[in-house]
Amino acid sequence: MARHPQKIGDVLSELMARRGYGRVQSGEALEAAWAEAAGSLELGPLVADFTRVGALRGGTLDVIVGNSTLMQELGFQKQLLLKSLAQRLPDQPIKNIRFRVETIR
């Protein structure tokens, strides 16, 4: 079977997918969007220092929180955070946020 030339865009897309560059870029975009969304809250600097973005699976964003008090406050602000993330990441289907308490380094 003869091979035909491929479009450069198709070759680059395949290479980026194989190397995982798309996940890195989307992870960085997710972290930046979280920092902006969390920074817009009244406790913005505190939230940024004591939270980390985890994985996005099935429309649920995992967020690691440094303590249970902050986790409870973020739970009260969940709808505001979801709305803010949707505005910043319209291509990411974030439908829910799950907060977990872990040590933040």
Rosetta silent file (secondary structure, phi, psi, omega in degrees, C-alpha in Angstrom):
SEQUENCE: MARHPQKIGDVLSELMARRGYGRVQSGEALEAAWAEAAGSLELGPLVADFTRVGALRGGTLDVIVGNSTLMQELGFQKQLLLKSLAQRLPDQPIKNIRFRVETIR
SCORE:     score description
SCORE:     0.000 S_00000001
   1 L     0.000  131.108 -178.182    0.000    0.000    0.000 S_00000001
   2 L   -77.975  141.423  177.134    1.428    3.374   -0.988 S_00000001
   3 L   -94.898  137.503  178.118    1.878    6.051    1.674 S_00000001
   4 L  -104.539  151.789  178.357    0.679    9.528    0.908 S_00000001
   5 L   -59.997  142.709  177.983    2.155   12.694    2.346 S_00000001
   6 L  -100.835  154.871  175.593    0.499   13.839    5.558 S_00000001
   7 L   -69.713  142.890 -178.491   -0.405   17.375    6.488 S_00000001
   8 H   -61.298  -35.415  178.820    2.127   18.929    8.850 S_00000001
   9 H   -62.622  -38.486  178.233   -0.677   19.840   11.269 S_00000001
  10 H   -67.797  -40.327  179.593   -1.723   16.184   11.502 S_00000001
  11 H   -64.595  -45.054 -179.918    1.858   15.070   12.103 S_00000001
  12 H   -65.485  -39.831  177.905    2.369   17.684   14.833 S_00000001
  13 H   -61.487  -44.046  179.720   -0.940   16.821   16.519 S_00000001
  14 H   -64.492  -43.028  178.646   -0.021   13.159   16.613 S_00000001
  15 H   -62.596  -44.470  179.983    3.449   13.934   17.977 S_00000001
  16 H   -62.930  -40.605  179.470    2.042   16.220   20.689 S_00000001
  17 H   -66.420  -42.986 -179.837   -0.470   13.566   21.729 S_00000001
  18 H   -63.938  -38.921 -177.163    2.177   10.815   21.852 S_00000001
  19 H   -84.087  -11.393  178.234    4.568   12.915   23.914 S_00000001
  20 L    82.774   14.322 -178.633    1.845   14.148   26.304 S_00000001
  21 H   -65.704  -30.803  179.349    2.417   17.842   25.577 S_00000001
  22 H   -64.488  -39.718  179.071   -1.319   18.478   25.360 S_00000001
  23 H   -66.689  -39.539  179.357   -1.853   17.241   28.922 S_00000001
  24 H   -63.557  -45.933 -178.713    0.954   19.458   30.217 S_00000001
  25 H   -64.069  -43.645 -179.157   -0.475   22.492   28.487 S_00000001
  26 H   -69.331  -32.941  175.811   -4.017   21.811   29.681 S_00000001
  27 H   -64.040  -41.976  177.723   -2.705   21.171   33.208 S_00000001
  28 H   -65.941  -39.615  177.931   -0.950   24.521   33.225 S_00000001
  29 H   -65.034  -38.891  178.726   -4.088   26.226   31.920 S_00000001
  30 H   -65.118  -44.118  177.884   -6.129   24.520   34.636 S_00000001
  31 H   -62.206  -42.826  179.191   -3.704   25.640   37.346 S_00000001
  32 H   -65.250  -42.239  179.066   -3.738   29.220   36.055 S_00000001
  33 H   -64.650  -40.031  177.965   -7.540   29.273   35.855 S_00000001
  34 H   -63.668  -44.280  179.784   -7.800   27.891   39.407 S_00000001
  35 H   -59.552  -41.336  178.525   -5.374   30.542   40.697 S_00000001
  36 H   -68.960  -44.702 -178.917   -7.449   33.285   39.065 S_00000001
  37 H   -64.328  -46.637  179.877  -10.784   31.858   40.216 S_00000001
  38 H   -67.412  -36.136  178.983   -9.568   31.291   43.771 S_00000001
  39 H   -66.059  -22.016  179.562   -7.855   34.683   43.807 S_00000001
  40 L   -78.207  -12.373  177.713  -11.171   36.363   43.060 S_00000001
  41 L   -75.206  163.517  178.630  -12.563   35.124   46.394 S_00000001
  42 L   -60.275  -34.324  179.878  -12.376   37.230   49.549 S_00000001
  43 L   -93.816   23.730 -171.435   -9.739   34.827   50.907 S_00000001
  44 H   -39.453  -58.906 -178.212   -7.842   34.853   47.606 S_00000001
  45 H   -62.270  -37.335  179.028   -4.193   34.881   48.767 S_00000001
  46 H   -65.148  -41.312  179.945   -4.910   32.306   51.453 S_00000001
  47 H   -63.667  -43.721 -179.341   -6.643   30.034   48.946 S_00000001
  48 H   -62.824  -37.919 -177.833   -3.749   30.271   46.518 S_00000001
  49 H   -75.258  -28.003 -172.118   -1.209   29.375   49.215 S_00000001
  50 L  -116.340   21.690  175.122   -3.134   26.444   50.675 S_00000001
  51 E  -136.731  154.469  174.237   -4.639   24.725   47.631 S_00000001
  52 E  -140.359  143.469  177.950   -3.345   22.753   44.664 S_00000001
  53 E   -80.118  134.635  174.938   -5.165   21.569   41.575 S_00000001
  54 E  -101.854 -140.089 -176.934   -5.359   17.819   41.140 S_00000001
  55 E   -87.136  157.329  171.547   -6.793   15.831   38.255 S_00000001
  56 E  -112.507  111.345 -177.789   -9.831   16.580   36.124 S_00000001
  57 E  -131.514  126.843  175.874  -11.779   13.360   35.606 S_00000001
  58 L    56.506   32.788  178.699  -15.275   12.987   34.248 S_00000001
  59 L    84.343    1.121  178.724  -16.015   16.675   34.698 S_00000001
  60 E  -109.180  124.219  178.824  -14.929   16.688   38.360 S_00000001
  61 E   -94.229  124.469  174.554  -11.919   18.748   39.357 S_00000001
  62 E   -86.456  131.587  176.307   -9.975   17.496   42.376 S_00000001
  63 E  -126.267  125.927  178.765   -8.565   20.268   44.543 S_00000001
  64 E   -89.695  129.629 -175.865   -6.170   19.520   47.379 S_00000001
  65 E  -119.877  141.848 -175.161   -6.701   21.794   50.375 S_00000001
  66 L   -72.918  -23.567  179.357   -4.277   22.316   53.245 S_00000001
  67 L  -154.193  161.584 -173.901   -6.809   22.217   56.088 S_00000001
  68 H   -70.663  -29.541  178.835  -10.421   21.340   56.831 S_00000001
  69 H   -64.735  -46.022  178.230  -11.469   24.895   57.742 S_00000001
  70 H   -66.842  -36.802  177.746  -10.485   26.185   54.322 S_00000001
  71 H   -60.119  -42.017  178.588  -12.079   23.140   52.702 S_00000001
  72 H   -64.143  -43.633  179.117  -15.379   24.007   54.376 S_00000001
  73 H   -63.162  -41.689  177.724  -15.172   27.636   53.223 S_00000001
  74 H   -64.636  -34.065  175.696  -14.403   26.551   49.663 S_00000001
  75 H   -59.981  -38.621  177.193  -17.418   24.253   49.810 S_00000001
  76 H   -66.918  -28.283 -176.628  -19.579   27.318   50.500 S_00000001
  77 L   -98.483    9.175 -172.555  -17.993   29.054   47.486 S_00000001
  78 H   -56.702  -46.826 -177.958  -18.186   26.054   45.138 S_00000001
  79 H   -63.504  -39.881  176.808  -20.848   27.442   42.781 S_00000001
  80 H   -63.618  -41.525  178.250  -18.991   30.738   42.432 S_00000001
  81 H   -65.115  -42.575  178.118  -15.766   28.851   41.703 S_00000001
  82 H   -60.841  -43.318  179.165  -17.477   26.637   39.109 S_00000001
  83 H   -63.197  -43.605  179.983  -18.903   29.687   37.349 S_00000001
  84 H   -64.752  -41.764  178.177  -15.520   31.410   37.375 S_00000001
  85 H   -66.191  -38.432  178.780  -13.738   28.315   36.015 S_00000001
  86 H   -62.496  -36.368  178.077  -16.357   27.916   33.269 S_00000001
  87 H   -70.262  -37.056 -176.976  -15.678   31.490   32.134 S_00000001
  88 H   -82.117  -28.213 -178.102  -11.916   30.970   32.151 S_00000001
  89 L  -129.680   70.258 -177.130  -11.946   27.475   30.601 S_00000001
  90 L   -64.395  -21.023  179.995  -14.945   27.248   28.261 S_00000001
  91 L   -87.328   -9.572 -179.987  -13.465   24.169   26.529 S_00000001
  92 L  -100.332  121.109 -178.058  -13.072   22.212   29.794 S_00000001
  93 L   -82.336   72.805  179.723  -16.316   20.602   31.009 S_00000001
  94 L   -87.461  110.926 -177.522  -15.881   21.220   34.763 S_00000001
  95 L  -105.425  -19.165 -176.403  -19.202   20.306   36.375 S_00000001
  96 E  -152.000  156.677  174.335  -18.084   19.678   39.936 S_00000001
  97 E  -124.738  131.563  175.884  -15.221   20.326   42.336 S_00000001
  98 E  -114.406  121.255 -179.589  -14.159   17.770   44.931 S_00000001
  99 E   -97.097  137.634  176.478  -12.042   19.103   47.784 S_00000001
 100 E  -132.087  140.531  177.560   -9.647   16.828   49.728 S_00000001
 101 E   -88.884  124.582  174.417   -7.515   17.683   52.725 S_00000001
 102 L  -149.075  167.159  177.015   -3.830   16.828   52.326 S_00000001
 103 L   -72.621  130.850  177.234   -0.546   18.383   53.304 S_00000001
 104 L   -99.008  125.423 -179.810    0.454   21.209   50.956 S_00000001
 105 L  -101.607    0.000    0.000    4.196   21.466   50.388 S_00000001
